[in-house]
Amino acid sequence: MTVTLIDPTLAPASAGSTRAPRPASLDGAVLGLVNNGKTRGREILQRVAENLAAAHRLGGTILVTKPDSSFPAAPEDIEMLAADATAIIAAIGD
């Protein structure tokens, strides 16, 4: 029998992906909000959006709700966020 040990303290291997650049400012930005479908996720996102709106002149918000936390967002929702949102925040409820 072979046993494979994995060290969880190692940094994940990069698959060549890069992070999107951060906007210089949120003034005028459209904020994308991704609710993972868990309890209170929507409320958490709404509070975050309210706090950001109090500090910045947001250009609007887009709320997307996943059907369940174990599923990805719908392809059309991902496309909409990619096309229209300046910054995106995902919430983990509970």
TORKOL-4160 file (C-alpha; in steps of 0.2 Angstrom, whole numbers, padded with zeros to 4 digits, m for minus):
94
<pt num="1" X="0000" Y="0000" Z="0000"/>
<pt num="2" X="0006" Y="0017" Z="m0005"/>
<pt num="3" X="0003" Y="0032" Z="0006"/>
<pt num="4" X="0005" Y="0050" Z="m0001"/>
<pt num="5" X="0008" Y="0064" Z="0011"/>
<pt num="6" X="0004" Y="0082" Z="0007"/>
<pt num="7" X="0011" Y="0096" Z="0016"/>
<pt num="8" X="m0004" Y="0109" Z="0019"/>
<pt num="9" X="0009" Y="0123" Z="0023"/>
<pt num="10" X="0016" Y="0124" Z="0006"/>
<pt num="11" X="0010" Y="0138" Z="m0005"/>
<pt num="12" X="m0001" Y="0133" Z="m0020"/>
<pt num="13" X="0007" Y="0130" Z="m0036"/>
<pt num="14" X="0003" Y="0144" Z="m0048"/>
<pt num="15" X="m0006" Y="0139" Z="m0064"/>
<pt num="16" X="0000" Y="0154" Z="m0073"/>
<pt num="17" X="m0015" Y="0164" Z="m0068"/>
<pt num="18" X="m0014" Y="0182" Z="m0063"/>
<pt num="19" X="m0025" Y="0193" Z="m0052"/>
<pt num="20" X="m0035" Y="0207" Z="m0061"/>
<pt num="21" X="m0028" Y="0224" Z="m0057"/>
<pt num="22" X="m0037" Y="0234" Z="m0043"/>
<pt num="23" X="m0046" Y="0250" Z="m0048"/>
<pt num="24" X="m0037" Y="0266" Z="m0043"/>
<pt num="25" X="m0053" Y="0271" Z="m0035"/>
<pt num="26" X="m0071" Y="0265" Z="m0032"/>
<pt num="27" X="m0079" Y="0282" Z="m0036"/>
<pt num="28" X="m0090" Y="0278" Z="m0051"/>
<pt num="29" X="m0087" Y="0260" Z="m0050"/>
<pt num="30" X="m0100" Y="0247" Z="m0053"/>
<pt num="31" X="m0098" Y="0234" Z="m0038"/>
<pt num="32" X="m0102" Y="0216" Z="m0042"/>
<pt num="33" X="m0109" Y="0206" Z="m0027"/>
<pt num="34" X="m0109" Y="0187" Z="m0028"/>
<pt num="35" X="m0120" Y="0179" Z="m0015"/>
<pt num="36" X="m0115" Y="0161" Z="m0012"/>
<pt num="37" X="m0133" Y="0156" Z="m0007"/>
<pt num="38" X="m0129" Y="0152" Z="0011"/>
<pt num="39" X="m0139" Y="0160" Z="0025"/>
<pt num="40" X="m0136" Y="0178" Z="0028"/>
<pt num="41" X="m0124" Y="0180" Z="0013"/>
<pt num="42" X="m0135" Y="0193" Z="0005"/>
<pt num="43" X="m0136" Y="0203" Z="0021"/>
<pt num="44" X="m0117" Y="0203" Z="0022"/>
<pt num="45" X="m0115" Y="0209" Z="0004"/>
<pt num="46" X="m0129" Y="0222" Z="0007"/>
<pt num="47" X="m0120" Y="0229" Z="0022"/>
<pt num="48" X="m0103" Y="0229" Z="0013"/>
<pt num="49" X="m0111" Y="0238" Z="m0002"/>
<pt num="50" X="m0119" Y="0251" Z="0010"/>
<pt num="51" X="m0102" Y="0254" Z="0019"/>
<pt num="52" X="m0093" Y="0256" Z="0002"/>
<pt num="53" X="m0106" Y="0267" Z="m0005"/>
<pt num="54" X="m0105" Y="0278" Z="0011"/>
<pt num="55" X="m0086" Y="0281" Z="0007"/>
<pt num="56" X="m0086" Y="0281" Z="m0012"/>
<pt num="57" X="m0098" Y="0287" Z="m0025"/>
<pt num="58" X="m0102" Y="0270" Z="m0033"/>
<pt num="59" X="m0109" Y="0269" Z="m0050"/>
<pt num="60" X="m0121" Y="0255" Z="m0045"/>
<pt num="61" X="m0121" Y="0237" Z="m0039"/>
<pt num="62" X="m0125" Y="0221" Z="m0048"/>
<pt num="63" X="m0131" Y="0206" Z="m0036"/>
<pt num="64" X="m0129" Y="0188" Z="m0042"/>
<pt num="65" X="m0135" Y="0174" Z="m0032"/>
<pt num="66" X="m0128" Y="0157" Z="m0034"/>
<pt num="67" X="m0141" Y="0142" Z="m0033"/>
<pt num="68" X="m0130" Y="0134" Z="m0019"/>
<pt num="69" X="m0113" Y="0137" Z="m0012"/>
<pt num="70" X="m0106" Y="0121" Z="m0020"/>
<pt num="71" X="m0111" Y="0127" Z="m0037"/>
<pt num="72" X="m0102" Y="0140" Z="m0048"/>
<pt num="73" X="m0112" Y="0155" Z="m0053"/>
<pt num="74" X="m0122" Y="0154" Z="m0069"/>
<pt num="75" X="m0111" Y="0157" Z="m0085"/>
<pt num="76" X="m0122" Y="0171" Z="m0090"/>
<pt num="77" X="m0120" Y="0179" Z="m0073"/>
<pt num="78" X="m0101" Y="0177" Z="m0074"/>
<pt num="79" X="m0101" Y="0185" Z="m0091"/>
<pt num="80" X="m0112" Y="0200" Z="m0085"/>
<pt num="81" X="m0100" Y="0203" Z="m0070"/>
<pt num="82" X="m0085" Y="0202" Z="m0081"/>
<pt num="83" X="m0093" Y="0215" Z="m0094"/>
<pt num="84" X="m0101" Y="0227" Z="m0082"/>
<pt num="85" X="m0093" Y="0226" Z="m0064"/>
<pt num="86" X="m0077" Y="0236" Z="m0060"/>
<pt num="87" X="m0074" Y="0226" Z="m0044"/>
<pt num="88" X="m0082" Y="0210" Z="m0037"/>
<pt num="89" X="m0085" Y="0204" Z="m0019"/>
<pt num="90" X="m0090" Y="0187" Z="m0015"/>
<pt num="91" X="m0099" Y="0183" Z="0002"/>
<pt num="92" X="m0098" Y="0167" Z="0012"/>
<pt num="93" X="m0114" Y="0168" Z="0023"/>
<pt num="94" X="m0119" Y="0158" Z="0039"/>
